[in-house]
Amino acid sequence: MNGPLVVVGDALLDRDVDGTVSRVCPDAPVPVLDERTATDRPGGAGLAALLAAADGGEVALVTALADDAGAARLAELLTGAGVALYPMRLPGATAEKIRLRAGGQTLLRLDRGGDPQQPGEPSQAVRELLGRAGAILVSDYGRGLLRQPTLRAALAEATAPVVWDPHPRGPAPVPGTRLTTPNLDELRRVTGDAGGGSPLTTATRAGQELRHRWRVGAVAVTMGPDGAVLCHGGATPLVLPPSSVPEHVDDTCGAGDRFAAAAALALGDGAPIAEAVRAAVEAASAYVAAGGAAGLRREHEPAPRDPARAAEDLIARVRADGGTVVATGGCFDILHAGHLSTLRAARRLGDCLVVCLNSDASVRGLKGPERPVNPAEDRARLLAALDCVDAVVVFDEPTPHQVLARLRPDVWVKGGDYGDVELPEAELVRRWGGRVVTVPYLSGRSTTGTISAARQRGLHLVRTVV
Protein backbone atom coordinates (compact mmCIF):
# COMPACT_ATOMS: atom_id res chain seq x y z
CA MET A 1 0.00 0.00 0.00
CA ASN A 2 1.39 3.37 -1.00
CA GLY A 3 0.85 5.60 1.99
CA PRO A 4 -0.45 5.03 5.51
CA LEU A 5 -3.80 3.66 6.58
CA VAL A 6 -5.49 6.70 8.09
CA VAL A 7 -8.21 6.04 10.66
CA VAL A 8 -10.58 8.96 11.25
CA GLY A 9 -13.11 8.94 14.05
CA ASP A 10 -14.11 9.30 17.67
CA ALA A 11 -11.54 7.74 20.01
CA LEU A 12 -12.55 6.65 23.49
CA LEU A 13 -10.69 5.36 26.53
CA ASP A 14 -11.89 1.89 27.51
CA ARG A 15 -11.21 0.39 30.91
CA ASP A 16 -11.96 -3.20 31.89
CA VAL A 17 -12.22 -3.80 35.62
CA ASP A 18 -12.14 -7.53 36.34
CA GLY A 19 -12.88 -9.12 39.66
CA THR A 20 -14.86 -11.74 41.52
CA VAL A 21 -18.36 -11.75 42.95
CA SER A 22 -18.94 -13.76 46.11
CA ARG A 23 -21.60 -11.76 47.96
CA VAL A 24 -24.53 -9.35 47.58
CA CYS A 25 -24.48 -5.78 48.85
CA PRO A 26 -26.26 -5.59 52.26
CA ASP A 27 -28.07 -2.32 51.48
CA ALA A 28 -29.23 -3.17 47.92
CA PRO A 29 -29.89 -6.37 45.92
CA VAL A 30 -26.79 -5.97 43.76
CA PRO A 31 -23.59 -8.04 43.47
CA VAL A 32 -20.38 -6.77 45.05
CA LEU A 33 -17.39 -6.86 42.68
CA ASP A 34 -14.01 -7.37 44.36
CA GLU A 35 -11.57 -5.76 41.90
CA ARG A 36 -8.56 -7.83 40.88
CA THR A 37 -7.24 -6.06 37.76
CA ALA A 38 -7.95 -2.90 35.77
CA THR A 39 -6.77 -2.60 32.16
CA ASP A 40 -6.90 0.47 29.92
CA ARG A 41 -7.05 0.26 26.12
CA PRO A 42 -8.02 2.54 23.22
CA GLY A 43 -11.69 2.31 22.28
CA GLY A 44 -13.80 3.51 19.36
CA ALA A 45 -11.65 4.68 16.47
CA GLY A 46 -8.64 4.19 18.75
CA LEU A 47 -9.33 0.45 18.88
CA ALA A 48 -9.71 0.32 15.10
CA ALA A 49 -6.30 1.99 14.73
CA LEU A 50 -4.74 -0.32 17.31
CA LEU A 51 -6.03 -3.43 15.50
CA ALA A 52 -4.85 -2.12 12.13
CA ALA A 53 -1.40 -1.39 13.53
CA ALA A 54 -1.15 -4.99 14.76
CA ASP A 55 -1.14 -6.07 11.09
CA GLY A 56 2.04 -4.07 10.49
CA GLY A 57 2.48 -1.09 8.23
CA GLU A 58 2.02 2.61 8.85
CA VAL A 59 -1.17 3.62 10.69
CA ALA A 60 -2.24 7.14 11.66
CA LEU A 61 -5.26 8.24 13.69
CA VAL A 62 -7.12 11.52 13.25
CA THR A 63 -9.31 12.12 16.30
CA ALA A 64 -10.43 14.80 18.75
CA LEU A 65 -8.76 14.82 22.17
CA ALA A 66 -9.54 16.87 25.25
CA ASP A 67 -6.93 18.39 27.54
CA ASP A 68 -7.31 15.90 30.39
CA ALA A 69 -5.80 12.80 31.97
CA GLY A 70 -8.00 10.47 29.89
CA ALA A 71 -6.66 11.93 26.64
CA ALA A 72 -3.08 11.70 27.90
CA ARG A 73 -3.57 8.03 28.74
CA LEU A 74 -5.19 7.38 25.36
CA ALA A 75 -2.30 9.06 23.54
CA GLU A 76 0.20 7.01 25.55
CA LEU A 77 -1.50 3.74 24.62
CA LEU A 78 -1.78 4.60 20.92
CA THR A 79 1.70 5.94 20.33
CA GLY A 80 3.14 3.05 22.32
CA ALA A 81 1.47 0.67 19.84
CA GLY A 82 3.01 2.45 16.85
CA VAL A 83 0.00 4.60 15.86
CA ALA A 84 0.84 8.13 14.70
CA LEU A 85 -1.57 10.53 16.39
CA TYR A 86 -3.02 13.63 14.66
CA PRO A 87 -5.24 15.25 17.33
CA MET A 88 -7.94 17.87 16.87
CA ARG A 89 -9.03 20.01 19.80
CA LEU A 90 -11.98 18.66 21.82
CA PRO A 91 -13.78 20.87 24.38
CA GLY A 92 -14.87 19.16 27.57
CA ALA A 93 -13.71 15.70 28.65
CA THR A 94 -12.46 12.59 26.93
CA ALA A 95 -15.16 9.93 26.62
CA GLU A 96 -14.52 6.84 28.74
CA LYS A 97 -16.26 3.45 28.87
CA ILE A 98 -15.68 1.37 32.00
CA ARG A 99 -16.82 -2.25 31.99
CA LEU A 100 -17.13 -4.09 35.29
CA ARG A 101 -16.57 -7.80 34.63
CA ALA A 102 -16.55 -11.09 36.52
CA GLY A 103 -16.18 -14.62 35.23
CA GLY A 104 -15.82 -13.43 31.66
CA GLN A 105 -19.16 -11.56 31.78
CA THR A 106 -19.85 -7.82 31.83
CA LEU A 107 -21.94 -6.85 34.86
CA LEU A 108 -22.22 -3.12 34.23
CA ARG A 109 -20.88 -0.43 31.90
CA LEU A 110 -20.17 3.06 33.21
CA ASP A 111 -19.82 5.91 30.67
CA ARG A 112 -17.97 9.16 31.39
CA GLY A 113 -17.33 12.28 29.37
CA GLY A 114 -20.75 13.85 29.07
CA ASP A 115 -22.51 14.91 25.89
CA PRO A 116 -20.52 15.12 22.64
CA GLN A 117 -18.86 18.45 21.89
CA GLN A 118 -18.09 20.09 18.54
CA PRO A 119 -14.36 19.55 17.77
CA GLY A 120 -12.02 22.22 16.49
CA GLU A 121 -10.68 22.61 12.94
CA PRO A 122 -8.34 20.00 11.49
CA SER A 123 -4.77 21.23 11.06
CA GLN A 124 -2.95 21.52 7.77
CA ALA A 125 -1.02 18.39 8.75
CA VAL A 126 -4.30 16.46 8.97
CA ARG A 127 -5.41 17.63 5.53
CA GLU A 128 -2.02 16.69 4.04
CA LEU A 129 -2.17 13.30 5.75
CA LEU A 130 -5.53 12.51 4.14
CA GLY A 131 -4.12 13.55 0.76
CA ARG A 132 -1.29 11.01 0.92
CA ALA A 133 -3.21 8.15 2.55
CA GLY A 134 -3.06 4.69 1.03
CA ALA A 135 -6.51 3.91 2.47
CA ILE A 136 -8.89 5.66 4.84
CA LEU A 137 -11.05 4.06 7.51
CA VAL A 138 -13.76 6.27 8.97
CA SER A 139 -14.75 4.87 12.37
CA ASP A 140 -17.80 6.85 13.47
CA TYR A 141 -18.88 6.45 17.09
CA GLY A 142 -21.55 9.13 16.96
CA ARG A 143 -19.76 11.83 18.96
CA GLY A 144 -19.72 14.46 16.22
CA LEU A 145 -16.22 14.39 14.74
CA LEU A 146 -17.50 13.28 11.33
CA ARG A 147 -19.84 16.28 11.12
CA GLN A 148 -16.92 18.72 11.14
CA PRO A 149 -17.27 20.53 7.76
CA THR A 150 -13.56 21.01 6.95
CA LEU A 151 -12.76 17.42 7.83
CA ARG A 152 -15.63 16.13 5.68
CA ALA A 153 -14.44 18.21 2.74
CA ALA A 154 -10.92 16.78 3.09
CA LEU A 155 -12.31 13.23 3.19
CA ALA A 156 -14.39 13.86 0.06
CA GLU A 157 -11.32 15.16 -1.81
CA ALA A 158 -9.10 12.20 -0.85
CA THR A 159 -8.10 9.84 -3.67
CA ALA A 160 -7.53 6.81 -1.42
CA PRO A 161 -10.32 4.21 -1.01
CA VAL A 162 -12.60 5.12 1.89
CA VAL A 163 -14.25 2.53 4.15
CA TRP A 164 -16.95 4.05 6.35
CA ASP A 165 -18.01 2.25 9.54
CA PRO A 166 -21.21 4.17 10.37
CA HIS A 167 -23.10 4.95 13.55
CA PRO A 168 -26.90 5.50 13.75
CA ARG A 169 -26.30 8.93 15.33
CA GLY A 170 -23.64 9.87 12.79
CA PRO A 171 -23.83 11.53 9.38
CA ALA A 172 -23.95 9.85 5.99
CA PRO A 173 -20.61 8.97 4.34
CA VAL A 174 -18.99 11.50 2.07
CA PRO A 175 -19.46 11.14 -1.71
CA GLY A 176 -17.14 8.59 -3.28
CA THR A 177 -17.01 6.25 -0.29
CA ARG A 178 -16.01 2.82 -1.59
CA LEU A 179 -17.51 0.63 1.17
CA THR A 180 -19.64 1.10 4.26
CA THR A 181 -19.86 -1.56 6.97
CA PRO A 182 -22.96 -1.40 9.23
CA ASN A 183 -24.01 -4.34 11.34
CA LEU A 184 -27.56 -5.62 10.92
CA ASP A 185 -28.94 -3.68 13.89
CA GLU A 186 -27.29 -0.43 12.74
CA LEU A 187 -28.63 -1.01 9.23
CA ARG A 188 -32.19 -1.37 10.52
CA ARG A 189 -31.90 1.77 12.64
CA VAL A 190 -30.40 3.88 9.85
CA THR A 191 -32.89 2.78 7.19
CA GLY A 192 -35.92 2.39 9.45
CA ASP A 193 -36.40 -1.15 8.13
CA ALA A 194 -38.65 -3.12 10.47
CA GLY A 195 -36.81 -6.33 9.63
CA GLY A 196 -39.56 -8.42 8.05
CA GLY A 197 -38.33 -11.80 6.83
CA SER A 198 -35.07 -13.59 7.54
CA PRO A 199 -31.89 -11.71 8.53
CA LEU A 200 -30.49 -12.39 5.04
CA THR A 201 -33.64 -10.91 3.43
CA THR A 202 -33.44 -7.86 5.67
CA ALA A 203 -29.73 -7.37 5.04
CA THR A 204 -30.24 -7.58 1.28
CA ARG A 205 -33.27 -5.32 1.15
CA ALA A 206 -32.02 -2.67 3.57
CA GLY A 207 -28.42 -2.91 2.34
CA GLN A 208 -29.40 -2.14 -1.24
CA GLU A 209 -31.68 0.67 -0.05
CA LEU A 210 -28.83 2.20 1.96
CA ARG A 211 -26.40 1.84 -0.94
CA HIS A 212 -28.70 3.87 -3.18
CA ARG A 213 -29.58 6.40 -0.46
CA TRP A 214 -25.97 7.11 0.45
CA ARG A 215 -24.60 6.61 -3.08
CA VAL A 216 -21.73 4.47 -1.89
CA GLY A 217 -19.95 1.82 -3.93
CA ALA A 218 -21.02 -1.11 -1.72
CA VAL A 219 -22.55 -1.98 1.64
CA ALA A 220 -21.16 -4.92 3.66
CA VAL A 221 -23.67 -5.85 6.35
CA THR A 222 -21.91 -7.67 9.17
CA MET A 223 -23.95 -10.60 10.56
CA GLY A 224 -21.95 -11.78 13.58
CA PRO A 225 -21.17 -15.52 13.37
CA ASP A 226 -22.87 -15.66 9.94
CA GLY A 227 -20.20 -13.48 8.32
CA ALA A 228 -21.29 -10.65 6.03
CA VAL A 229 -23.68 -9.87 3.19
CA LEU A 230 -22.18 -7.70 0.45
CA CYS A 231 -24.65 -5.52 -1.45
CA HIS A 232 -23.03 -4.04 -4.54
CA GLY A 233 -23.91 -3.61 -8.23
CA GLY A 234 -26.70 -5.91 -9.33
CA ALA A 235 -29.64 -7.42 -7.51
CA THR A 236 -27.89 -10.53 -6.16
CA PRO A 237 -25.99 -10.10 -2.86
CA LEU A 238 -22.78 -11.95 -2.07
CA VAL A 239 -22.96 -13.95 1.17
CA LEU A 240 -19.55 -14.43 2.82
CA PRO A 241 -19.66 -16.81 5.81
CA PRO A 242 -16.53 -17.34 7.95
CA SER A 243 -14.48 -20.46 7.25
CA SER A 244 -14.93 -21.47 10.90
CA VAL A 245 -17.00 -20.37 13.88
CA PRO A 246 -15.55 -20.60 17.42
CA GLU A 247 -17.39 -22.91 19.79
CA HIS A 248 -17.04 -20.46 22.67
CA VAL A 249 -17.01 -16.65 22.41
CA ASP A 250 -15.55 -14.63 25.28
CA ASP A 251 -16.03 -11.08 23.98
CA THR A 252 -17.21 -9.69 20.62
CA CYS A 253 -16.36 -6.07 21.49
CA GLY A 254 -14.29 -4.62 18.63
CA ALA A 255 -15.24 -7.23 16.03
CA GLY A 256 -16.76 -4.53 13.81
CA ASP A 257 -13.59 -2.44 14.11
CA ARG A 258 -11.47 -5.46 13.17
CA PHE A 259 -13.72 -6.11 10.17
CA ALA A 260 -13.59 -2.52 8.90
CA ALA A 261 -9.82 -2.19 9.44
CA ALA A 262 -9.11 -5.41 7.53
CA ALA A 263 -11.35 -4.32 4.66
CA ALA A 264 -9.61 -0.93 4.44
CA LEU A 265 -6.15 -2.51 4.44
CA ALA A 266 -7.16 -4.93 1.69
CA LEU A 267 -8.64 -2.18 -0.49
CA GLY A 268 -5.50 -0.12 0.05
CA ASP A 269 -3.50 -3.05 -1.29
CA GLY A 270 -5.65 -3.10 -4.45
CA ALA A 271 -8.01 -5.97 -3.62
CA PRO A 272 -11.47 -6.03 -5.26
CA ILE A 273 -14.43 -5.29 -2.99
CA ALA A 274 -15.47 -8.95 -2.67
CA GLU A 275 -11.96 -10.09 -1.74
CA ALA A 276 -11.58 -7.23 0.74
CA VAL A 277 -14.82 -8.21 2.48
CA ARG A 278 -13.83 -11.87 2.48
CA ALA A 279 -10.53 -10.96 4.19
CA ALA A 280 -12.46 -8.81 6.68
CA VAL A 281 -14.80 -11.68 7.59
CA GLU A 282 -11.86 -13.99 8.30
CA ALA A 283 -10.00 -11.32 10.29
CA ALA A 284 -13.04 -10.55 12.45
CA SER A 285 -13.71 -14.25 13.03
CA ALA A 286 -10.11 -14.86 14.12
CA TYR A 287 -10.27 -11.82 16.41
CA VAL A 288 -13.39 -13.11 18.17
CA ALA A 289 -11.94 -16.63 18.40
CA ALA A 290 -8.85 -15.18 20.12
CA GLY A 291 -10.99 -13.57 22.81
CA GLY A 292 -12.02 -10.26 21.21
CA ALA A 293 -11.36 -7.18 23.29
CA ALA A 294 -10.76 -9.40 26.32
CA GLY A 295 -7.94 -11.06 24.41
CA LEU A 296 -6.18 -7.71 24.08
CA ARG A 297 -5.55 -7.77 27.82
CA ARG A 298 -3.26 -10.78 27.49
CA GLU A 299 0.46 -10.10 27.41
CA HIS A 300 0.93 -12.46 24.48
CA GLU A 301 -1.41 -13.53 21.74
CA PRO A 302 -2.19 -17.25 21.90
CA ALA A 303 -0.26 -19.26 19.35
CA PRO A 304 -2.28 -20.93 16.61
CA ARG A 305 -3.37 -24.34 17.84
CA ASP A 306 -1.29 -27.23 16.52
CA PRO A 307 -3.65 -29.51 14.53
CA ALA A 308 -1.66 -32.55 15.72
CA ARG A 309 -2.18 -31.45 19.34
CA ALA A 310 -5.89 -30.95 18.64
CA ALA A 311 -6.03 -34.49 17.24
CA GLU A 312 -4.21 -35.79 20.33
CA ASP A 313 -6.78 -34.09 22.58
CA LEU A 314 -9.58 -35.69 20.56
CA ILE A 315 -7.93 -39.10 20.81
CA ALA A 316 -7.50 -38.71 24.57
CA ARG A 317 -11.21 -37.91 25.00
CA VAL A 318 -12.28 -40.89 22.85
CA ARG A 319 -10.00 -43.28 24.74
CA ALA A 320 -11.14 -41.93 28.10
CA ASP A 321 -14.66 -42.96 27.09
CA GLY A 322 -13.44 -46.41 26.06
CA GLY A 323 -13.73 -45.68 22.34
CA THR A 324 -11.70 -46.78 19.30
CA VAL A 325 -9.50 -44.36 17.37
CA VAL A 326 -9.29 -44.83 13.60
CA ALA A 327 -6.84 -43.12 11.26
CA THR A 328 -6.24 -43.10 7.53
CA GLY A 329 -3.95 -41.17 5.22
CA GLY A 330 -3.34 -39.94 1.71
CA CYS A 331 -2.96 -36.98 -0.60
CA PHE A 332 -6.68 -36.37 -1.26
CA ASP A 333 -5.65 -33.95 -3.99
CA ILE A 334 -8.99 -33.84 -5.80
CA LEU A 335 -11.67 -35.11 -3.45
CA HIS A 336 -13.92 -37.60 -5.27
CA ALA A 337 -16.51 -40.31 -4.59
CA GLY A 338 -13.80 -42.96 -4.11
CA HIS A 339 -12.27 -40.94 -1.28
CA LEU A 340 -15.67 -40.42 0.32
CA SER A 341 -16.42 -44.16 0.19
CA THR A 342 -13.11 -44.97 1.89
CA LEU A 343 -13.50 -42.31 4.56
CA ARG A 344 -17.04 -43.34 5.46
CA ALA A 345 -16.03 -46.99 5.66
CA ALA A 346 -13.09 -46.07 7.89
CA ARG A 347 -15.25 -43.96 10.23
CA ARG A 348 -17.62 -46.90 10.79
CA LEU A 349 -14.74 -48.89 12.29
CA GLY A 350 -14.45 -46.74 15.42
CA ASP A 351 -15.50 -43.66 17.36
CA CYS A 352 -13.43 -41.00 15.61
CA LEU A 353 -11.50 -40.68 12.34
CA VAL A 354 -8.23 -38.76 12.01
CA VAL A 355 -6.96 -38.12 8.46
CA CYS A 356 -3.17 -37.87 8.02
CA LEU A 357 -2.75 -35.61 4.98
CA ASN A 358 0.39 -35.33 2.83
CA SER A 359 1.71 -31.77 2.68
CA ASP A 360 2.34 -30.04 -0.66
CA ALA A 361 6.04 -30.92 -0.53
CA SER A 362 5.22 -34.52 0.34
CA VAL A 363 2.77 -34.79 -2.58
CA ARG A 364 5.33 -33.35 -5.02
CA GLY A 365 7.85 -35.94 -3.88
CA LEU A 366 5.36 -38.75 -4.46
CA LYS A 367 3.44 -37.55 -7.52
CA GLY A 368 5.80 -35.20 -9.37
CA PRO A 369 6.25 -31.44 -9.79
CA GLU A 370 2.78 -30.81 -11.25
CA ARG A 371 1.04 -32.00 -8.10
CA PRO A 372 -0.75 -31.22 -5.93
CA VAL A 373 -3.53 -29.53 -7.89
CA ASN A 374 -4.96 -28.11 -4.65
CA PRO A 375 -2.83 -26.77 -1.76
CA ALA A 376 -2.80 -28.51 1.60
CA GLU A 377 -4.85 -25.76 3.27
CA ASP A 378 -7.72 -26.27 0.81
CA ARG A 379 -7.47 -30.07 0.95
CA ALA A 380 -7.55 -30.04 4.75
CA ARG A 381 -10.53 -27.68 4.80
CA LEU A 382 -12.54 -29.91 2.47
CA LEU A 383 -11.74 -33.02 4.47
CA ALA A 384 -12.60 -31.36 7.78
CA ALA A 385 -15.99 -30.35 6.36
CA LEU A 386 -17.01 -34.01 5.91
CA ASP A 387 -19.20 -35.41 8.65
CA CYS A 388 -17.17 -38.63 8.71
CA VAL A 389 -13.87 -36.82 9.48
CA ASP A 390 -13.14 -35.68 13.03
CA ALA A 391 -9.63 -34.23 12.64
CA VAL A 392 -7.01 -33.57 9.94
CA VAL A 393 -3.23 -33.54 10.50
CA VAL A 394 -0.80 -32.47 7.74
CA PHE A 395 2.63 -34.12 7.59
CA ASP A 396 5.72 -33.28 5.50
CA GLU A 397 7.48 -36.65 5.30
CA PRO A 398 7.06 -39.08 2.37
CA THR A 399 5.26 -41.52 4.68
CA PRO A 400 2.97 -40.96 7.68
CA HIS A 401 5.23 -42.94 10.04
CA GLN A 402 6.13 -39.97 12.27
CA VAL A 403 2.58 -38.70 12.70
CA LEU A 404 1.34 -42.23 13.31
CA ALA A 405 3.94 -42.72 16.03
CA ARG A 406 2.66 -39.54 17.66
CA LEU A 407 -1.07 -40.30 17.37
CA ARG A 408 -0.91 -44.10 17.88
CA PRO A 409 -4.36 -44.95 16.45
CA ASP A 410 -6.08 -48.22 17.31
CA VAL A 411 -6.92 -48.89 13.65
CA TRP A 412 -5.00 -47.78 10.53
CA VAL A 413 -7.12 -47.93 7.38
CA LYS A 414 -6.15 -47.87 3.72
CA GLY A 415 -8.44 -48.10 0.72
CA GLY A 416 -7.90 -50.41 -2.24
CA ASP A 417 -7.17 -54.04 -3.01
CA TYR A 418 -3.70 -54.77 -1.66
CA GLY A 419 -4.10 -58.55 -1.79
CA ASP A 420 -1.23 -60.19 0.10
CA VAL A 421 0.95 -57.06 -0.02
CA GLU A 422 1.94 -55.85 3.45
CA LEU A 423 1.16 -52.18 4.05
CA PRO A 424 4.36 -50.21 4.82
CA GLU A 425 2.87 -48.84 8.07
CA ALA A 426 1.77 -52.25 9.37
CA GLU A 427 4.84 -53.08 11.46
CA LEU A 428 4.84 -49.67 13.12
CA VAL A 429 1.12 -49.73 14.00
CA ARG A 430 1.39 -53.20 15.53
CA ARG A 431 4.06 -51.99 17.99
CA TRP A 432 1.41 -50.37 20.17
CA GLY A 433 -1.17 -53.09 19.54
CA GLY A 434 -2.93 -51.36 16.67
CA ARG A 435 -4.60 -53.09 13.74
CA VAL A 436 -4.12 -52.45 10.02
CA VAL A 437 -7.06 -53.00 7.70
CA THR A 438 -8.14 -52.21 4.16
CA VAL A 439 -11.61 -51.22 3.02
CA PRO A 440 -13.12 -51.64 -0.45
CA TYR A 441 -12.16 -48.95 -2.93
CA LEU A 442 -14.81 -47.58 -5.29
CA SER A 443 -13.61 -48.75 -8.67
CA GLY A 444 -13.03 -46.34 -11.54
CA ARG A 445 -12.39 -43.30 -9.34
CA SER A 446 -8.96 -41.80 -8.91
CA THR A 447 -7.33 -38.38 -8.83
CA THR A 448 -4.91 -39.33 -11.60
CA GLY A 449 -7.82 -40.50 -13.77
CA THR A 450 -9.75 -37.29 -13.08
CA ILE A 451 -6.78 -35.13 -14.08
CA SER A 452 -6.16 -37.20 -17.21
CA ALA A 453 -9.82 -37.01 -18.26
CA ALA A 454 -9.85 -33.23 -17.73
CA ARG A 455 -6.74 -32.82 -19.88
CA GLN A 456 -8.21 -34.99 -22.64
CA ARG A 457 -11.41 -32.96 -22.65
CA GLY A 458 -9.38 -29.79 -22.76
CA LEU A 459 -7.41 -30.99 -25.73
CA HIS A 460 -10.65 -32.04 -27.45
CA LEU A 461 -12.13 -28.61 -26.95
CA VAL A 462 -9.00 -26.95 -28.31
CA ARG A 463 -9.05 -29.15 -31.41
CA THR A 464 -12.76 -28.47 -31.90
CA VAL A 465 -12.28 -24.71 -31.71
CA VAL A 466 -9.25 -24.82 -34.04
N, C-alpha and C positions, 0 to 999 in steps of 0.2 A: 504494500500500500504506500503510495506516494503522499506523505504528509501524515500528521497525527490523527488518531481518532479523537474528536472533540465531543465531549458530553456536555450538554447544556440543560440545566434544570435546577429544581429546588433541592438543595442538600439539607439533610437533617442529621442530628446526632442521635444515634440509637444506643440504648443501654439495656443490657440484659442482666437482671438480678436473679441469680439462681439460689435456691435454698431448699429447705425441707419443711414439711408441714406435719406436725405431730399433735397439735391441739387446736382448740377453737377459742377465740377471744372470749373472755368472761363477760364483757359488757356488750357484746353484739354477736349474732350468729354468723361469724366470718372466720375463715382459717387464719392462723398466725403463721407467717413465713419467717423462718429463721434463716437469715442471709448467710450464704457460704462464699459466693463469688459475685463480682460485678464486672462486666466487660463492656467497654465502649467500642463502637464501630461506626463508620459512616453509614448513613441511611439515605433513602430517596435517591436523587441523582448521584450522591456520593457513593452509594453502594454500587450503582451501575458502573461508575468509573473505576472503583476498586476491582470489580469482577473483570472488567475489560483489561485492566493493567495486569491481572494475573495471567492473561494469555500472552504476555510479552508485547513488545512494541511501545510506541510513544502514545501516551494518553494524557489529555488535558481536560480539565473541568472548568466550565464557566458557570458560576453560581453567585448568589447573593449571600454575604456574610455580615452579621452584626458585629459590633465591637464589644464582645463579651467573652467570658471564659468558655462557653460552649463552642463558639466559633474558633477560638484558639485550639481547643482540643480536636475539633474536626479537621482543622488545617494540619495539625500535627499527625493525625492518623493518615490523611491522604498523601501528604508529601513523603511521609515515611514509607508508603507503599509504591512510590515512584510516580504519582499522579502530579502533573504540573497544574498549579492552581491559579486561576484568573478570576479574582473576586470582584464583585460589584457591591456597592454600599447597600446595606440593609438596615433601615431604621428599626428600632425595637430590639427584640431578643431572638436568638437562634432557636429554631424549633427543635424540640427534643421529644423522643418517644422512649418511654421506659417500660419494659415488659417485666413483670414479676412472674417467675417460673418455678415450678417444682415438678420433679419426676418427668421432665420432658414436655410438660404442658404449661401453657400460659394461663395464669390465674387472673391477671388484671393488666391493662395497659394504661399508663399515666402519660398524658400529653402536656408539654410545656411550650411556652413561646407566644401564646396569645394569638390574636387574629393576624392573618397575613398583612404585610405592609408593602407599599409600592417601592420597588428597588430603585436605586439611582441609575444613571446613564452608564452604558458600557464604555470602557476606555477604548482608545485607538488600538491598543494591543489586542483587545478582544476582537475587534472588527478585522484586524489583520490575521489573527489566528483562524477565524472562520473562513477567510479567503484562501488560506493555504491548507485547509483540512483535507485529509484523505477520505474521511467519512465523518458524518455528524449524527450523533444520537441525541435526540431531544427527550429528556426524561422529566415529564410534567407531573408534579405532585400537587397541583392545584393551589399553590401559594402565591401565584401572581407573576412570577418571573417571566413567563412566556407571553404575558400581555404587554411587556415593555416595548414601545413602538420602535425605538432605534434597534433594539436587539432583533425584533421580528424582521425588520427591513434587511438587516445583515444576513439573517438566515435565508431569506428569500433570494438574496443575490448570490449566495454561495453556489459553487459549481459541484461540490462534492455530493454524493448521494446522502439524502436525509432520511433517517428512520425516526418516526415520531411515536413515542409511547405515551398515549393520551391519558387524561384524567377527566372524569365527568364534570368537574368544576373548572376545567381549563379551557382555553380557546381552541379553535380549529387549527390544524396544521397550516403552515405557510404554503403558498402555491409552489408546485414542483416537488413536493414531498414524494419520495419514492415508495415508502412503505410505512404503514401505521399498524400498531400492534396492541389493540385493546383485548382484554379478556372478555369472556362471554357476558359477565355481569356488567362491566363497563360499557360494552356494546349496546346492551339493552337500555341502560340508563341514558346514554348519549342519543340513541335513535328514538327512544320511547316505545320500542318494540315490546309488546306484552309477552312474547315468548311462546306463542302457540305452536304446537308440534314438537318434534324432537329437538335436542340441542343442535344437531347438525343442520336441521331445517332452519332453525332460528339463526344460527351463525351464517348460513348462506344468504338468507333473505336480508337480514339486517346488515351483514357485511357488504353486500353489493349496494344496498341503499346508502350506507355510509361512504363507500367509495365514490359514488356519484355526487353525494352532497358535498363532500370535502374536496373532490376533484384530485384525489391522490392516485398514484400509480397502482397500488394494491393495498388490501387490508388482510392482515394475518390475525385471525381470531384465535387466541390461545384458549385451550380447552382442558387444562390441567393434565391428568394422566392420559387423556385421549389425544394429546399432541396439539395440532393446530389445523385450522381450515383456512386455506389461502383463497381469497376472492380477488381475481384479477380480470384481465380481458376475457370476454366470453361468459356464457351462462353457467358453465360447469366448474364448480370449485375443485380445488386440489386438497385432498385430505392427507395429512402427514402425521401418522401415529408414531410414537417413539419406538425404537427397536426393542426396548425392554422397559418394564414398569417395576419399580422397587416394591418388594413385598411389604416393607414397613417404611413409613414416612415420618421423620422426626419434625421437620419444619419446612414449610413451603415459602416462607418469607424470602423475597428476593428472586423467586423463580422468573417472574416477569422481567426483571432487570437483566437477569442472565440471558434470557431469550432475546431481548432487544439488543443487548450489547453484542451477542454472537452474530445476529443478523446484520448489524451495522459493520462489524469487522469483515464479514464475508462479502458484503456489497462493496466495501472499500477495496477488497482484493480482486474485484471484477466478476464475482459470481453472479449468475442469473438469479432472479427473485426466488424461483422455486428452490434452487440449491441453497440459497442463503437461509430460507425458512427451514429447510430440512436440517441444516447445520444448527440452527437455533433450537429446534425441537430436541435434538440430541444433547446439546449443551445444557439446556434447562433440565432435562431428565437426569443427566449425570450430576448436576448440582443438587437436585433434590435427593437423589440416591446417596450422596455424600453427607447429607445432614442439613442441607439448606443453610440458612443464616446461622443456625446452631453450630453447623460444622465449621464456620469461620472462627469460632472461639477456640478451636483446637490448635495447638502449637504446630502440628504437622498434618498435612492432608493424608488421609489413609491411602496406602498403596493399593493399586488395583489388585483385586483378589485373584490369586493363582488358580486357574481352572483345575489343575491337578489336585490342589489342596481342597477345592470345593468338592471334587469327586471323592477324595478321601473322607471328607466329612459325611457325604452321602453314604458311602460304604460302611462307615462306622455306625450310622443310625440303622441301616438295614440289618447289619449283623447283630446289633444290640437287641433287635426285635426277633432274632432267630431266622432272618431271611437269607436268601441266596443271591449272591452278586454275580451278574453275568457281564462279560465284556466281549467286544468284537473290534475289528480294526480294518482299515483300508484307506484308499485315497478318496473315494466318493466324489470324483471330480465333476461328473455330470449326474446328478441324482436321478435315478430311473426306477421303473417298477421292479426290476430285479433286486436293487438295493433295498427297496421297501419290503419286499417279500422276505429277504434275509433278516432284516432288522426286526420285523414283527415276529418271525419265528424265534429269533434269539431272545426277545423280551419275554416270550411265553415260558422260557426255561427257568426263570427266577423272579426276583422281586425288584430288581432294578437293572438297567442296561447302560453301561458306560461304553462310548465309542472312542477308540484310540485312532486319531486321524493323522495321516501323514502330512507334514508341513509342505510348503511349496518346494523347498530345497530337497526334501526327501522324495517328493513326487518326481522332480526333474531327474534325480539320480536313478529312479526306477523306470521312468517312462520316456525320458528324453527331453531335450531342451524346449520342445513345443508344449510341454505339459507343466503345470496343470492349466486347464482352460479357465477355471475359476480359482481365485485366491483362497487361501486357508480360512480367512475371516468369513467369506461368504459361504464356504462349504460348511464350516462349523455352525453358522447361524441357521442354515437350512436344516441340518441334522437336529439341532436343538429344538427346532420348531415342531418336530414329529412327536406325536403322543407316545410312541414306543421308545423314545430315547430320553434318558434321565440326566445324562451328563456327557460332555464332549471334552476330550483332552488331546491337544495337538503335540506331536513329537517330531523331532528333527532327524533322528537316526534312520538308517535304511530299514530297520526292523523295529517292532514295538517292544523288544526285550526289556529295555530300561524302564519304560512306563509300566509294563506288566509287573516287573519286580517291585515297583513302588506301590501299585494298586492291589496286587495279589488277588485277582478275582477267583471265585469258586468255579466258574465255568468260562472257558474261552471258546468262542464260536467262530467258525469260518463257513462261508457259503461255497457251494460247488461240490463237484464229484471228485474227491481226491483218491478214491479207491483205496489201495493199500499203502499209498504214499504217506509217510509220517510228516505231520505239520512241523515246521521248524521251531515253533514255540512250545511244542508238546513237552519236551524234557524239562524246560524251565517251569512251566505251570504245574507239573506233577511234583516239584520240589516242596511246595507248600500244601500238597494234597488236593490240588485243583484238577478238574477234568477238562479234556479237550474234545469237542464234538464238531461235527459238520451238520449243516441243515441244507435241505434241497435248494438248488439255485434255479430261478425262473429262466428257462431256456430261451435263447434268442435275444437276450438283453445284455448289453455290455456298453461301457463308455467308449471303448475303441470302436465298436460297431456303429455307435451313434455318431461319432466324429467322422468316420469313413463315409457313412450314408449322407451326412450333411455336405461333405466335400463333393461327393458325386453329384448331388442335386445342384450344388453351386456350379459345377462345371457344365452340367446339362443346361442350366439356365443361361450361362455365358454363351454356349454354342448356339442355343436357340435364338438369342438376341443377335449374335453375329450373323 
